[in-house]
């Protein structure tokens, strides 16, 4: 009789999916990221909206002094001052 004849072969648990502790960790990560993402998106929306309202309250003369046109307010509030130069038709020309 060999030494291995009395041993029971141990098999791996189902390798198809993550084990329970990993599932719980993944579920917890998802449960914490979703609300954080929603809160971050809401805070960003409020920041942009506040900037738009403040810029819209300025007169055309004050906007011209800082180098903005009224039509550029929303883009500048969302993407910053560099967005004007990058989206300009003449920006790509030498």
Gaussian input, Z-matrix of N, CA and C with variables (Angstrom, degrees):
# hf/3-21g

backbone

0 1
 N
 C     1     B1
 C     2     B2     1     A1
 N     3     B3     2     A2     1     D1
 C     4     B4     3     A3     2     D2
 C     5     B5     4     A4     3     D3
 N     6     B6     5     A5     4     D4
 C     7     B7     6     A6     5     D5
 C     8     B8     7     A7     6     D6
 N     9     B9     8     A8     7     D7
 C    10    B10     9     A9     8     D8
 C    11    B11    10    A10     9     D9
 N    12    B12    11    A11    10    D10
 C    13    B13    12    A12    11    D11
 C    14    B14    13    A13    12    D12
 N    15    B15    14    A14    13    D13
 C    16    B16    15    A15    14    D14
 C    17    B17    16    A16    15    D15
 N    18    B18    17    A17    16    D16
 C    19    B19    18    A18    17    D17
 C    20    B20    19    A19    18    D18
 N    21    B21    20    A20    19    D19
 C    22    B22    21    A21    20    D20
 C    23    B23    22    A22    21    D21
 N    24    B24    23    A23    22    D22
 C    25    B25    24    A24    23    D23
 C    26    B26    25    A25    24    D24
 N    27    B27    26    A26    25    D25
 C    28    B28    27    A27    26    D26
 C    29    B29    28    A28    27    D27
 N    30    B30    29    A29    28    D28
 C    31    B31    30    A30    29    D29
 C    32    B32    31    A31    30    D30
 N    33    B33    32    A32    31    D31
 C    34    B34    33    A33    32    D32
 C    35    B35    34    A34    33    D33
 N    36    B36    35    A35    34    D34
 C    37    B37    36    A36    35    D35
 C    38    B38    37    A37    36    D36
 N    39    B39    38    A38    37    D37
 C    40    B40    39    A39    38    D38
 C    41    B41    40    A40    39    D39
 N    42    B42    41    A41    40    D40
 C    43    B43    42    A42    41    D41
 C    44    B44    43    A43    42    D42
 N    45    B45    44    A44    43    D43
 C    46    B46    45    A45    44    D44
 C    47    B47    46    A46    45    D45
 N    48    B48    47    A47    46    D46
 C    49    B49    48    A48    47    D47
 C    50    B50    49    A49    48    D48
 N    51    B51    50    A50    49    D49
 C    52    B52    51    A51    50    D50
 C    53    B53    52    A52    51    D51
 N    54    B54    53    A53    52    D52
 C    55    B55    54    A54    53    D53
 C    56    B56    55    A55    54    D54
 N    57    B57    56    A56    55    D55
 C    58    B58    57    A57    56    D56
 C    59    B59    58    A58    57    D57
 N    60    B60    59    A59    58    D58
 C    61    B61    60    A60    59    D59
 C    62    B62    61    A61    60    D60
 N    63    B63    62    A62    61    D61
 C    64    B64    63    A63    62    D62
 C    65    B65    64    A64    63    D63
 N    66    B66    65    A65    64    D64
 C    67    B67    66    A66    65    D65
 C    68    B68    67    A67    66    D66
 N    69    B69    68    A68    67    D67
 C    70    B70    69    A69    68    D68
 C    71    B71    70    A70    69    D69
 N    72    B72    71    A71    70    D70
 C    73    B73    72    A72    71    D71
 C    74    B74    73    A73    72    D72
 N    75    B75    74    A74    73    D73
 C    76    B76    75    A75    74    D74
 C    77    B77    76    A76    75    D75
 N    78    B78    77    A77    76    D76
 C    79    B79    78    A78    77    D77
 C    80    B80    79    A79    78    D78
 N    81    B81    80    A80    79    D79
 C    82    B82    81    A81    80    D80
 C    83    B83    82    A82    81    D81
 N    84    B84    83    A83    82    D82
 C    85    B85    84    A84    83    D83
 C    86    B86    85    A85    84    D84
 N    87    B87    86    A86    85    D85
 C    88    B88    87    A87    86    D86
 C    89    B89    88    A88    87    D87
 N    90    B90    89    A89    88    D88
 C    91    B91    90    A90    89    D89
 C    92    B92    91    A91    90    D90
 N    93    B93    92    A92    91    D91
 C    94    B94    93    A93    92    D92
 C    95    B95    94    A94    93    D93
 N    96    B96    95    A95    94    D94
 C    97    B97    96    A96    95    D95
 C    98    B98    97    A97    96    D96
 N    99    B99    98    A98    97    D97
 C   100   B100    99    A99    98    D98
 C   101   B101   100   A100    99    D99
 N   102   B102   101   A101   100   D100
 C   103   B103   102   A102   101   D101
 C   104   B104   103   A103   102   D102
 N   105   B105   104   A104   103   D103
 C   106   B106   105   A105   104   D104
 C   107   B107   106   A106   105   D105
 N   108   B108   107   A107   106   D106
 C   109   B109   108   A108   107   D107
 C   110   B110   109   A109   108   D108
 N   111   B111   110   A110   109   D109
 C   112   B112   111   A111   110   D110
 C   113   B113   112   A112   111   D111
 N   114   B114   113   A113   112   D112
 C   115   B115   114   A114   113   D113
 C   116   B116   115   A115   114   D114
 N   117   B117   116   A116   115   D115
 C   118   B118   117   A117   116   D116
 C   119   B119   118   A118   117   D117
 N   120   B120   119   A119   118   D118
 C   121   B121   120   A120   119   D119
 C   122   B122   121   A121   120   D120
 N   123   B123   122   A122   121   D121
 C   124   B124   123   A123   122   D122
 C   125   B125   124   A124   123   D123
 N   126   B126   125   A125   124   D124
 C   127   B127   126   A126   125   D125
 C   128   B128   127   A127   126   D126
 N   129   B129   128   A128   127   D127
 C   130   B130   129   A129   128   D128
 C   131   B131   130   A130   129   D129
 N   132   B132   131   A131   130   D130
 C   133   B133   132   A132   131   D131
 C   134   B134   133   A133   132   D132
 N   135   B135   134   A134   133   D133
 C   136   B136   135   A135   134   D134
 C   137   B137   136   A136   135   D135
 N   138   B138   137   A137   136   D136
 C   139   B139   138   A138   137   D137
 C   140   B140   139   A139   138   D138
 N   141   B141   140   A140   139   D139
 C   142   B142   141   A141   140   D140
 C   143   B143   142   A142   141   D141
 N   144   B144   143   A143   142   D142
 C   145   B145   144   A144   143   D143
 C   146   B146   145   A145   144   D144
 N   147   B147   146   A146   145   D145
 C   148   B148   147   A147   146   D146
 C   149   B149   148   A148   147   D147
 N   150   B150   149   A149   148   D148
 C   151   B151   150   A150   149   D149
 C   152   B152   151   A151   150   D150
 N   153   B153   152   A152   151   D151
 C   154   B154   153   A153   152   D152
 C   155   B155   154   A154   153   D153
 N   156   B156   155   A155   154   D154
 C   157   B157   156   A156   155   D155
 C   158   B158   157   A157   156   D156
 N   159   B159   158   A158   157   D157
 C   160   B160   159   A159   158   D158
 C   161   B161   160   A160   159   D159
 N   162   B162   161   A161   160   D160
 C   163   B163   162   A162   161   D161
 C   164   B164   163   A163   162   D162
 N   165   B165   164   A164   163   D163
 C   166   B166   165   A165   164   D164
 C   167   B167   166   A166   165   D165
 N   168   B168   167   A167   166   D166
 C   169   B169   168   A168   167   D167
 C   170   B170   169   A169   168   D168
 N   171   B171   170   A170   169   D169
 C   172   B172   171   A171   170   D170
 C   173   B173   172   A172   171   D171
 N   174   B174   173   A173   172   D172
 C   175   B175   174   A174   173   D173
 C   176   B176   175   A175   174   D174
 N   177   B177   176   A176   175   D175
 C   178   B178   177   A177   176   D176
 C   179   B179   178   A178   177   D177
 N   180   B180   179   A179   178   D178
 C   181   B181   180   A180   179   D179
 C   182   B182   181   A181   180   D180
 N   183   B183   182   A182   181   D181
 C   184   B184   183   A183   182   D182
 C   185   B185   184   A184   183   D183
 N   186   B186   185   A185   184   D184
 C   187   B187   186   A186   185   D185
 C   188   B188   187   A187   186   D186
 N   189   B189   188   A188   187   D187
 C   190   B190   189   A189   188   D188
 C   191   B191   190   A190   189   D189
 N   192   B192   191   A191   190   D190
 C   193   B193   192   A192   191   D191
 C   194   B194   193   A193   192   D192
 N   195   B195   194   A194   193   D193
 C   196   B196   195   A195   194   D194
 C   197   B197   196   A196   195   D195
 N   198   B198   197   A197   196   D196
 C   199   B199   198   A198   197   D197
 C   200   B200   199   A199   198   D198
 N   201   B201   200   A200   199   D199
 C   202   B202   201   A201   200   D200
 C   203   B203   202   A202   201   D201
 N   204   B204   203   A203   202   D202
 C   205   B205   204   A204   203   D203
 C   206   B206   205   A205   204   D204
 N   207   B207   206   A206   205   D205
 C   208   B208   207   A207   206   D206
 C   209   B209   208   A208   207   D207
 N   210   B210   209   A209   208   D208
 C   211   B211   210   A210   209   D209
 C   212   B212   211   A211   210   D210
 N   213   B213   212   A212   211   D211
 C   214   B214   213   A213   212   D212
 C   215   B215   214   A214   213   D213
 N   216   B216   215   A215   214   D214
 C   217   B217   216   A216   215   D215
 C   218   B218   217   A217   216   D216
 N   219   B219   218   A218   217   D217
 C   220   B220   219   A219   218   D218
 C   221   B221   220   A220   219   D219
 N   222   B222   221   A221   220   D220
 C   223   B223   222   A222   221   D221
 C   224   B224   223   A223   222   D222
 N   225   B225   224   A224   223   D223
 C   226   B226   225   A225   224   D224
 C   227   B227   226   A226   225   D225
 N   228   B228   227   A227   226   D226
 C   229   B229   228   A228   227   D227
 C   230   B230   229   A229   228   D228
 N   231   B231   230   A230   229   D229
 C   232   B232   231   A231   230   D230
 C   233   B233   232   A232   231   D231
 N   234   B234   233   A233   232   D232
 C   235   B235   234   A234   233   D233
 C   236   B236   235   A235   234   D234
 N   237   B237   236   A236   235   D235
 C   238   B238   237   A237   236   D236
 C   239   B239   238   A238   237   D237
 N   240   B240   239   A239   238   D238
 C   241   B241   240   A240   239   D239
 C   242   B242   241   A241   240   D240
 N   243   B243   242   A242   241   D241
 C   244   B244   243   A243   242   D242
 C   245   B245   244   A244   243   D243
 N   246   B246   245   A245   244   D244
 C   247   B247   246   A246   245   D245
 C   248   B248   247   A247   246   D246
 N   249   B249   248   A248   247   D247
 C   250   B250   249   A249   248   D248
 C   251   B251   250   A250   249   D249
 N   252   B252   251   A251   250   D250
 C   253   B253   252   A252   251   D251
 C   254   B254   253   A253   252   D252
 N   255   B255   254   A254   253   D253
 C   256   B256   255   A255   254   D254
 C   257   B257   256   A256   255   D255
 N   258   B258   257   A257   256   D256
 C   259   B259   258   A258   257   D257
 C   260   B260   259   A259   258   D258
 N   261   B261   260   A260   259   D259
 C   262   B262   261   A261   260   D260
 C   263   B263   262   A262   261   D261
 N   264   B264   263   A263   262   D262
 C   265   B265   264   A264   263   D263
 C   266   B266   265   A265   264   D264
 N   267   B267   266   A266   265   D265
 C   268   B268   267   A267   266   D266
 C   269   B269   268   A268   267   D267
 N   270   B270   269   A269   268   D268
 C   271   B271   270   A270   269   D269
 C   272   B272   271   A271   270   D270
 N   273   B273   272   A272   271   D271
 C   274   B274   273   A273   272   D272
 C   275   B275   274   A274   273   D273
 N   276   B276   275   A275   274   D274
 C   277   B277   276   A276   275   D275
 C   278   B278   277   A277   276   D276
 N   279   B279   278   A278   277   D277
 C   280   B280   279   A279   278   D278
 C   281   B281   280   A280   279   D279

   B1=1.4384
   B2=1.5250
   B3=1.3115
   B4=1.4613
   B5=1.5184
   B6=1.3115
   B7=1.4613
   B8=1.5295
   B9=1.3242
   B10=1.4603
   B11=1.5200
   B12=1.3011
   B13=1.4585
   B14=1.5261
   B15=1.3158
   B16=1.4556
   B17=1.5146
   B18=1.3118
   B19=1.4788
   B20=1.5197
   B21=1.2660
   B22=1.4545
   B23=1.5291
   B24=1.2778
   B25=1.4598
   B26=1.5256
   B27=1.3181
   B28=1.4532
   B29=1.5208
   B30=1.2828
   B31=1.4573
   B32=1.5268
   B33=1.2846
   B34=1.4630
   B35=1.5236
   B36=1.3341
   B37=1.4616
   B38=1.5260
   B39=1.2813
   B40=1.4645
   B41=1.5184
   B42=1.2927
   B43=1.4579
   B44=1.5253
   B45=1.3252
   B46=1.4579
   B47=1.5306
   B48=1.3011
   B49=1.4573
   B50=1.5155
   B51=1.3171
   B52=1.4622
   B53=1.5219
   B54=1.3192
   B55=1.4562
   B56=1.5255
   B57=1.3096
   B58=1.4675
   B59=1.5237
   B60=1.3289
   B61=1.4663
   B62=1.5357
   B63=1.3267
   B64=1.4558
   B65=1.5222
   B66=1.3157
   B67=1.4669
   B68=1.5218
   B69=1.3182
   B70=1.4626
   B71=1.5266
   B72=1.3231
   B73=1.4603
   B74=1.5292
   B75=1.3226
   B76=1.4574
   B77=1.5357
   B78=1.3222
   B79=1.4600
   B80=1.5338
   B81=1.3253
   B82=1.4532
   B83=1.5331
   B84=1.3138
   B85=1.4612
   B86=1.5258
   B87=1.3142
   B88=1.4585
   B89=1.5282
   B90=1.3266
   B91=1.4645
   B92=1.5249
   B93=1.3223
   B94=1.4645
   B95=1.5182
   B96=1.3223
   B97=1.4642
   B98=1.5219
   B99=1.3031
   B100=1.4645
   B101=1.5256
   B102=1.3358
   B103=1.4724
   B104=1.5292
   B105=1.3300
   B106=1.4622
   B107=1.5285
   B108=1.3156
   B109=1.4606
   B110=1.5136
   B111=1.3188
   B112=1.4644
   B113=1.5225
   B114=1.3205
   B115=1.4644
   B116=1.5214
   B117=1.3292
   B118=1.4598
   B119=1.5284
   B120=1.3243
   B121=1.4700
   B122=1.5220
   B123=1.3130
   B124=1.4616
   B125=1.5292
   B126=1.3381
   B127=1.4621
   B128=1.5265
   B129=1.3284
   B130=1.4637
   B131=1.5287
   B132=1.3236
   B133=1.4593
   B134=1.5316
   B135=1.3366
   B136=1.4682
   B137=1.5196
   B138=1.3397
   B139=1.4589
   B140=1.5270
   B141=1.3337
   B142=1.4637
   B143=1.5190
   B144=1.3127
   B145=1.4666
   B146=1.5210
   B147=1.3422
   B148=1.4621
   B149=1.5271
   B150=1.3311
   B151=1.4655
   B152=1.5255
   B153=1.3143
   B154=1.4645
   B155=1.5271
   B156=1.3096
   B157=1.4661
   B158=1.5278
   B159=1.3325
   B160=1.4578
   B161=1.5253
   B162=1.3228
   B163=1.4630
   B164=1.5233
   B165=1.3257
   B166=1.4620
   B167=1.5223
   B168=1.3262
   B169=1.4635
   B170=1.5287
   B171=1.3329
   B172=1.4586
   B173=1.5260
   B174=1.3139
   B175=1.4623
   B176=1.5338
   B177=1.3325
   B178=1.4678
   B179=1.5241
   B180=1.3147
   B181=1.4694
   B182=1.5274
   B183=1.3339
   B184=1.4624
   B185=1.5303
   B186=1.3295
   B187=1.4642
   B188=1.5214
   B189=1.3400
   B190=1.4620
   B191=1.5235
   B192=1.3271
   B193=1.4650
   B194=1.5269
   B195=1.3209
   B196=1.4722
   B197=1.5215
   B198=1.3261
   B199=1.4582
   B200=1.5129
   B201=1.3202
   B202=1.4652
   B203=1.5185
   B204=1.3011
   B205=1.4573
   B206=1.5187
   B207=1.3056
   B208=1.4561
   B209=1.5322
   B210=1.3175
   B211=1.4652
   B212=1.5278
   B213=1.3193
   B214=1.4708
   B215=1.5236
   B216=1.3130
   B217=1.4685
   B218=1.5274
   B219=1.3160
   B220=1.4731
   B221=1.5280
   B222=1.3255
   B223=1.4665
   B224=1.5201
   B225=1.3304
   B226=1.4599
   B227=1.5243
   B228=1.3191
   B229=1.4698
   B230=1.5235
   B231=1.3247
   B232=1.4659
   B233=1.5254
   B234=1.3298
   B235=1.4638
   B236=1.5179
   B237=1.3176
   B238=1.4522
   B239=1.5158
   B240=1.3171
   B241=1.4546
   B242=1.5236
   B243=1.3192
   B244=1.4560
   B245=1.5143
   B246=1.3224
   B247=1.4656
   B248=1.5176
   B249=1.3145
   B250=1.4573
   B251=1.5190
   B252=1.3148
   B253=1.4598
   B254=1.5185
   B255=1.3408
   B256=1.4571
   B257=1.5238
   B258=1.3177
   B259=1.4538
   B260=1.5259
   B261=1.2908
   B262=1.4527
   B263=1.5254
   B264=1.3011
   B265=1.4716
   B266=1.5138
   B267=1.3190
   B268=1.4554
   B269=1.5165
   B270=1.3395
   B271=1.4575
   B272=1.5251
   B273=1.3119
   B274=1.4614
   B275=1.5109
   B276=1.3169
   B277=1.4769
   B278=1.5186
   B279=1.3473
   B280=1.4685
   B281=1.5079
   A1=107.42
   A2=114.47
   A3=117.49
   A4=110.17
   A5=114.89
   A6=120.88
   A7=111.22
   A8=117.52
   A9=120.54
   A10=113.74
   A11=117.91
   A12=119.51
   A13=112.73
   A14=119.30
   A15=121.85
   A16=113.52
   A17=117.73
   A18=120.79
   A19=110.43
   A20=115.27
   A21=120.45
   A22=107.18
   A23=115.93
   A24=119.86
   A25=109.15
   A26=115.63
   A27=120.22
   A28=108.67
   A29=114.64
   A30=119.05
   A31=109.19
   A32=114.72
   A33=120.57
   A34=108.67
   A35=116.87
   A36=117.97
   A37=109.10
   A38=116.42
   A39=120.68
   A40=110.29
   A41=116.34
   A42=121.09
   A43=111.79
   A44=118.45
   A45=121.19
   A46=112.08
   A47=118.91
   A48=120.88
   A49=111.70
   A50=117.28
   A51=119.66
   A52=111.01
   A53=114.52
   A54=119.62
   A55=109.89
   A56=116.67
   A57=121.06
   A58=113.73
   A59=121.07
   A60=118.24
   A61=112.16
   A62=116.75
   A63=119.71
   A64=110.63
   A65=116.86
   A66=120.48
   A67=110.21
   A68=116.52
   A69=120.35
   A70=110.36
   A71=116.62
   A72=120.24
   A73=110.51
   A74=116.34
   A75=120.47
   A76=111.46
   A77=116.27
   A78=120.16
   A79=110.35
   A80=116.25
   A81=119.54
   A82=110.79
   A83=117.23
   A84=120.72
   A85=110.60
   A86=116.56
   A87=120.63
   A88=110.85
   A89=116.23
   A90=120.72
   A91=111.83
   A92=118.25
   A93=119.71
   A94=111.94
   A95=118.39
   A96=120.60
   A97=112.90
   A98=117.07
   A99=119.95
   A100=111.24
   A101=119.79
   A102=118.15
   A103=112.13
   A104=117.18
   A105=119.35
   A106=110.65
   A107=116.62
   A108=120.40
   A109=111.90
   A110=116.93
   A111=120.68
   A112=111.60
   A113=116.08
   A114=120.14
   A115=110.62
   A116=117.45
   A117=120.78
   A118=110.97
   A119=117.28
   A120=120.56
   A121=110.65
   A122=117.44
   A123=121.38
   A124=110.39
   A125=117.31
   A126=121.02
   A127=110.88
   A128=117.77
   A129=121.59
   A130=110.45
   A131=117.44
   A132=121.15
   A133=110.57
   A134=116.41
   A135=120.20
   A136=111.53
   A137=117.37
   A138=121.05
   A139=110.33
   A140=116.49
   A141=120.98
   A142=110.21
   A143=117.05
   A144=120.75
   A145=110.87
   A146=117.10
   A147=121.17
   A148=110.79
   A149=117.40
   A150=120.87
   A151=110.95
   A152=116.91
   A153=120.58
   A154=110.28
   A155=117.08
   A156=120.24
   A157=111.08
   A158=117.41
   A159=120.05
   A160=111.57
   A161=117.08
   A162=119.73
   A163=111.66
   A164=117.13
   A165=119.51
   A166=112.41
   A167=117.17
   A168=120.57
   A169=112.15
   A170=117.97
   A171=120.81
   A172=110.34
   A173=115.21
   A174=119.60
   A175=109.35
   A176=115.24
   A177=119.56
   A178=110.95
   A179=116.67
   A180=121.21
   A181=110.36
   A182=117.62
   A183=121.00
   A184=110.48
   A185=117.06
   A186=119.73
   A187=110.61
   A188=117.05
   A189=120.79
   A190=110.44
   A191=117.71
   A192=120.95
   A193=111.99
   A194=117.02
   A195=119.12
   A196=111.98
   A197=116.44
   A198=120.67
   A199=115.11
   A200=117.49
   A201=121.36
   A202=111.00
   A203=114.23
   A204=121.30
   A205=106.90
   A206=116.62
   A207=120.27
   A208=111.87
   A209=117.60
   A210=120.73
   A211=112.69
   A212=117.96
   A213=121.74
   A214=113.60
   A215=116.71
   A216=120.44
   A217=112.25
   A218=117.87
   A219=120.33
   A220=111.20
   A221=117.01
   A222=120.07
   A223=111.37
   A224=117.00
   A225=120.75
   A226=110.42
   A227=117.53
   A228=120.48
   A229=111.15
   A230=117.38
   A231=120.22
   A232=113.29
   A233=117.33
   A234=120.72
   A235=114.50
   A236=119.63
   A237=121.98
   A238=112.36
   A239=115.52
   A240=121.12
   A241=112.36
   A242=118.28
   A243=121.25
   A244=113.10
   A245=117.49
   A246=121.10
   A247=111.37
   A248=117.18
   A249=120.05
   A250=109.72
   A251=116.50
   A252=120.91
   A253=112.10
   A254=117.51
   A255=121.44
   A256=112.24
   A257=118.37
   A258=121.90
   A259=112.58
   A260=115.94
   A261=119.58
   A262=110.52
   A263=116.79
   A264=121.13
   A265=109.97
   A266=116.45
   A267=120.43
   A268=113.45
   A269=118.77
   A270=121.33
   A271=111.70
   A272=118.87
   A273=121.22
   A274=114.40
   A275=117.11
   A276=120.78
   A277=110.70
   A278=117.79
   A279=119.84
   A280=112.83
   D1=134.43
   D2=-178.19
   D3=-84.04
   D4=167.18
   D5=-178.42
   D6=-71.60
   D7=-23.58
   D8=-177.24
   D9=-91.04
   D10=-8.22
   D11=-174.83
   D12=-65.65
   D13=-27.36
   D14=-179.37
   D15=-89.09
   D16=-6.58
   D17=-178.10
   D18=-84.03
   D19=142.13
   D20=175.31
   D21=-95.13
   D22=130.70
   D23=-179.81
   D24=-68.75
   D25=130.07
   D26=178.40
   D27=-97.84
   D28=128.84
   D29=-179.64
   D30=-105.82
   D31=158.57
   D32=177.36
   D33=-74.18
   D34=145.22
   D35=172.82
   D36=-64.24
   D37=169.92
   D38=-175.61
   D39=-47.67
   D40=117.84
   D41=-178.17
   D42=-86.01
   D43=-0.26
   D44=-175.19
   D45=-69.11
   D46=-38.32
   D47=-175.88
   D48=-130.70
   D49=171.66
   D50=179.22
   D51=-69.26
   D52=152.73
   D53=178.50
   D54=-72.11
   D55=168.93
   D56=-175.30
   D57=-56.03
   D58=-47.47
   D59=179.35
   D60=-61.14
   D61=-35.58
   D62=178.55
   D63=-69.29
   D64=-38.60
   D65=177.29
   D66=-62.44
   D67=-43.53
   D68=-179.94
   D69=-64.10
   D70=-40.65
   D71=179.54
   D72=-65.10
   D73=-42.76
   D74=178.60
   D75=-65.52
   D76=-40.71
   D77=178.94
   D78=-64.94
   D79=-40.49
   D80=178.74
   D81=-65.83
   D82=-41.61
   D83=178.64
   D84=-61.18
   D85=-43.47
   D86=178.67
   D87=-65.61
   D88=-42.17
   D89=-178.46
   D90=-65.62
   D91=-28.31
   D92=179.42
   D93=-89.56
   D94=-28.11
   D95=-178.45
   D96=-76.62
   D97=-36.33
   D98=-177.37
   D99=-63.01
   D100=-51.79
   D101=177.93
   D102=-62.92
   D103=-37.04
   D104=178.37
   D105=-62.31
   D106=-42.19
   D107=178.56
   D108=-64.24
   D109=-40.05
   D110=177.92
   D111=-65.18
   D112=-42.95
   D113=178.92
   D114=-65.72
   D115=-41.40
   D116=179.07
   D117=-64.57
   D118=-40.97
   D119=178.80
   D120=-66.27
   D121=-39.68
   D122=178.78
   D123=-65.82
   D124=-42.64
   D125=178.93
   D126=-64.07
   D127=-39.88
   D128=177.60
   D129=-65.36
   D130=-42.11
   D131=177.83
   D132=-60.28
   D133=-43.21
   D134=178.85
   D135=-64.85
   D136=-40.04
   D137=179.36
   D138=-62.08
   D139=-45.55
   D140=179.73
   D141=-64.82
   D142=-44.66
   D143=-178.99
   D144=-61.82
   D145=-41.73
   D146=178.84
   D147=-63.96
   D148=-42.22
   D149=178.85
   D150=-64.51
   D151=-41.62
   D152=178.54
   D153=-61.87
   D154=-45.93
   D155=-179.73
   D156=-62.11
   D157=-42.11
   D158=179.88
   D159=-65.76
   D160=-41.39
   D161=179.58
   D162=-70.26
   D163=-35.52
   D164=178.28
   D165=-67.89
   D166=-24.21
   D167=178.67
   D168=-75.01
   D169=-16.66
   D170=-179.97
   D171=-75.05
   D172=152.62
   D173=176.89
   D174=-77.05
   D175=165.45
   D176=178.25
   D177=-61.33
   D178=-35.05
   D179=179.53
   D180=-64.75
   D181=-43.91
   D182=-179.71
   D183=-67.95
   D184=-38.27
   D185=176.46
   D186=-63.00
   D187=-41.22
   D188=178.34
   D189=-63.96
   D190=-35.89
   D191=178.91
   D192=-63.20
   D193=-33.44
   D194=178.43
   D195=-94.65
   D196=3.56
   D197=173.45
   D198=85.12
   D199=27.98
   D200=-179.80
   D201=-119.35
   D202=152.79
   D203=169.15
   D204=-108.68
   D205=156.49
   D206=-178.12
   D207=-59.99
   D208=-31.11
   D209=-179.45
   D210=-72.76
   D211=-13.05
   D212=-177.87
   D213=-97.51
   D214=-1.73
   D215=-173.09
   D216=-59.52
   D217=-50.65
   D218=-176.34
   D219=-63.02
   D220=-41.91
   D221=-179.14
   D222=-65.48
   D223=-42.40
   D224=179.38
   D225=-65.73
   D226=-39.87
   D227=179.69
   D228=-64.57
   D229=-36.71
   D230=-178.30
   D231=-82.24
   D232=-43.59
   D233=-168.64
   D234=-115.75
   D235=-7.74
   D236=178.64
   D237=94.63
   D238=175.56
   D239=-176.19
   D240=-66.59
   D241=-32.14
   D242=-179.21
   D243=-63.95
   D244=-20.14
   D245=-178.68
   D246=-66.23
   D247=-28.60
   D248=179.35
   D249=-67.04
   D250=-46.84
   D251=-177.99
   D252=-68.69
   D253=-39.79
   D254=-177.46
   D255=-69.02
   D256=-32.14
   D257=-176.40
   D258=-94.60
   D259=-1.27
   D260=-179.39
   D261=-68.06
   D262=143.35
   D263=179.30
   D264=-64.56
   D265=-35.47
   D266=-176.65
   D267=-85.71
   D268=-4.45
   D269=-175.88
   D270=-65.49
   D271=-33.73
   D272=-177.71
   D273=-84.35
   D274=-5.43
   D275=-177.73
   D276=-86.26
   D277=145.15
   D278=-179.97
   D279=-74.15

